[in-house]
Amino acid sequence: MHVLQWIATQAEDKDEAYRRVEDTLQTMLGDFESPTHTWYDWFVVGGGRWNMTEEDDNDEAYTEGKTNMILSYDEDPEPFLTRILRTMEDRKSEFDGYAKDVDSSILDKIIKDYNPKEFDFPAFQSLYPIKKLIDMAYGTWDFNSYFYDMVNDTTTSKYLYDSIDTGNKNWYLVPVDFHF
């Protein structure tokens, strides 16, 4: 599956923002000899499949170095701030979707019937929406986040906004097509 996320970073220009995000994500991912445990298994910086026109062939989605979708706070704050707001709205929508799927009675069942020698897989499957709610409440970065502040290692935009309020305007939002 694919998801588009907006990664916040600080840089001098769009090219540097692109490189910082690509290098950091690759380091987080690891390589064949020393893989890590990230939620994604590959990615395309620059937007990937979200950075194509109808006339483009599929190879265009994987073109290296595309910076046309990168947003700069310093160059144009309005679309930058609007995009962050949209990512927060999208995350809240995901949260609400999981909340609707929560069966709170499953917690009573698991507490009552818990056996450390044997897992109750059907019950644990019912826990998935609860787990995702907890992950999102804790700010765990995963496919439901839509936004990640790479500078402050967080899924909240609070520290980015605080930085802008203190005069740091060299923020960029870099779109990344993640596969998971």
Phi, psi and omega per residue, in radians:
M1 nan 2.730 -3.125
H2 -2.116 2.619 3.028
V3 -2.555 2.474 3.055
L4 -1.641 2.197 3.078
Q5 -2.160 2.683 3.119
W6 -1.921 2.056 -3.069
I7 -1.785 2.143 3.129
A8 -1.566 2.352 3.066
T9 -2.610 2.894 3.050
Q10 -1.887 2.432 -3.124
A11 -2.836 3.019 3.107
E12 -1.486 -0.479 3.138
D13 -2.747 3.085 -3.084
K14 -1.112 -0.666 3.134
D15 -1.103 -0.754 3.116
E16 -1.158 -0.689 3.097
A17 -1.049 -0.792 3.111
Y18 -0.983 -0.885 -3.095
R19 -1.114 -0.731 -3.140
R20 -1.057 -0.800 -3.129
V21 -1.142 -0.830 -3.129
E22 -1.049 -0.819 -3.118
D23 -1.113 -0.765 -3.118
T24 -1.161 -0.771 3.133
L25 -1.123 -0.665 3.122
Q26 -1.164 -0.700 3.085
T27 -1.090 -0.734 3.121
M28 -1.113 -0.634 -3.106
L29 -1.304 -0.614 -3.072
G30 1.458 -2.818 3.111
D31 -2.436 -3.056 -3.050
F32 -1.041 -0.692 -3.105
E33 -1.304 -0.563 -3.116
S34 -2.436 1.239 -3.138
P35 -1.210 2.730 3.076
T36 -1.941 -3.053 -3.114
H37 -1.997 1.259 3.077
T38 -1.657 2.932 -3.137
W39 -1.396 -0.240 -3.133
Y40 -1.961 2.717 3.112
D41 -1.961 -0.262 2.947
W42 -2.873 2.918 -3.043
F43 -2.710 2.811 3.056
V44 -2.276 1.945 3.091
V45 -1.287 2.459 3.129
G46 1.862 -0.095 3.073
G47 2.011 -0.379 3.090
G48 0.924 -2.233 -3.086
R49 -1.112 -0.269 3.091
W50 -1.529 -0.011 -3.123
N51 -2.092 0.941 -3.141
M52 -2.379 2.702 2.975
T53 -1.807 2.966 -3.140
E54 -1.094 -0.470 -3.118
E55 -1.404 -0.299 -3.097
D56 -1.267 2.553 2.982
D57 -1.482 2.955 -3.039
N58 -1.064 -0.496 3.121
D59 -1.076 -0.501 -3.127
E60 -1.054 -0.534 -3.138
A61 -1.101 -0.435 -3.034
Y62 -1.904 0.305 3.096
T63 -1.185 2.294 3.140
E64 -1.306 2.573 2.958
G65 1.426 0.208 -3.129
K66 -1.282 2.094 -3.096
T67 -2.032 0.067 -3.027
N68 -1.144 -0.411 3.129
M69 -1.635 -0.141 -3.117
I70 -1.172 2.339 -3.128
L71 -1.848 2.376 3.126
S72 -1.982 2.214 3.072
Y73 -1.100 -0.772 -3.078
D74 -1.125 -0.688 -3.118
E75 -1.281 -0.699 -3.083
D76 -2.785 1.603 -3.033
P77 -1.102 -0.585 -3.023
E78 -1.068 -0.925 3.122
P79 -1.140 -0.557 3.099
F80 -1.063 -0.916 -3.120
L81 -1.188 -0.629 3.100
T82 -1.106 -0.708 -3.140
R83 -1.137 -0.727 3.108
I84 -1.087 -0.785 3.117
L85 -1.016 -0.744 -3.139
R86 -1.105 -0.698 3.130
T87 -1.133 -0.630 3.118
M88 -1.207 -0.675 3.075
E89 -1.124 -0.730 3.114
D90 -1.095 -0.735 3.125
R91 -1.131 -0.725 3.120
K92 -1.089 -0.653 3.093
S93 -1.105 -0.738 3.070
E94 -1.078 -0.787 3.132
F95 -1.007 -0.840 -3.139
D96 -1.099 -0.628 3.094
G97 -1.110 -0.768 3.078
Y98 -1.140 -0.692 -3.114
A99 -1.049 -0.640 3.127
K100 -1.169 -0.441 -3.102
D101 -1.564 -0.034 -3.091
V102 -1.300 2.237 3.007
D103 -1.922 1.696 -3.031
S104 -1.141 -0.363 3.123
S105 -1.156 -0.374 -3.140
I106 -1.136 -0.529 3.103
L107 -1.119 -0.753 3.098
D108 -1.060 -0.745 -3.140
K109 -1.095 -0.797 -3.109
I110 -1.158 -0.723 3.119
I111 -1.101 -0.757 -3.114
K112 -1.225 -0.732 -2.996
D113 -1.785 0.115 -3.054
Y114 -1.004 2.275 3.098
N115 -2.316 1.919 -3.089
P116 -1.152 -0.232 3.138
K117 -1.517 -0.261 -3.048
E118 -2.600 2.234 -3.136
F119 -1.516 2.441 3.073
D120 -1.682 1.449 -3.027
F121 -1.021 -0.736 3.092
P122 -1.029 -0.675 3.115
A123 -1.170 -0.712 -3.125
F124 -1.148 -0.576 3.072
Q125 -1.104 -0.585 3.095
S126 -1.234 -0.321 3.117
L127 -1.390 -0.259 -3.043
Y128 -0.908 -0.861 3.139
P129 -1.082 -0.574 3.103
I130 -1.184 -0.749 3.109
K131 -1.050 -0.764 -3.130
K132 -1.163 -0.645 3.061
L133 -1.063 -0.782 3.131
I134 -1.113 -0.803 3.105
D135 -0.973 -0.815 -3.104
M136 -1.191 -0.684 3.114
A137 -1.138 -0.618 3.103
Y138 -1.352 -0.234 -3.119
G139 1.452 0.394 3.100
T140 -1.104 2.287 3.121
W141 -1.435 2.096 3.075
D142 -2.692 -2.859 -3.058
F143 -1.152 -0.248 3.118
N144 -1.615 -0.021 -2.979
S145 -1.377 -0.706 -3.119
Y146 1.161 -0.349 -3.140
F147 -2.482 2.427 3.057
Y148 -2.527 2.157 3.069
D149 -1.539 1.760 -3.066
M150 -1.225 -0.482 -3.132
V151 -1.202 -0.763 -3.077
N152 -1.791 0.059 3.109
D153 0.917 1.002 -3.095
T154 -2.647 2.745 3.067
T155 -1.701 0.027 3.072
T156 -1.649 2.626 3.121
S157 -1.606 0.008 -3.064
K158 -0.956 -0.840 -3.052
Y159 -1.252 -0.577 3.035
L160 -1.088 -0.849 3.114
Y161 -1.061 -0.739 3.101
D162 -1.047 -0.729 3.135
S163 -1.111 -0.763 3.109
I164 -1.097 -0.723 3.140
D165 -1.099 -0.434 3.126
T166 -1.649 0.138 3.020
G167 1.846 -0.043 3.110
N168 -1.435 1.828 -3.045
K169 -1.854 0.013 -3.063
N170 -1.539 0.784 3.118
W171 -1.615 2.507 3.092
Y172 -2.297 2.560 2.980
L173 -1.933 2.081 -3.087
V174 -1.905 2.095 3.115
P175 -1.320 2.390 3.134
V176 -2.341 2.252 3.045
D177 -1.561 1.909 -3.141
F178 -1.754 2.449 2.972
H179 -1.864 2.373 3.138
F180 -2.488 nan nan
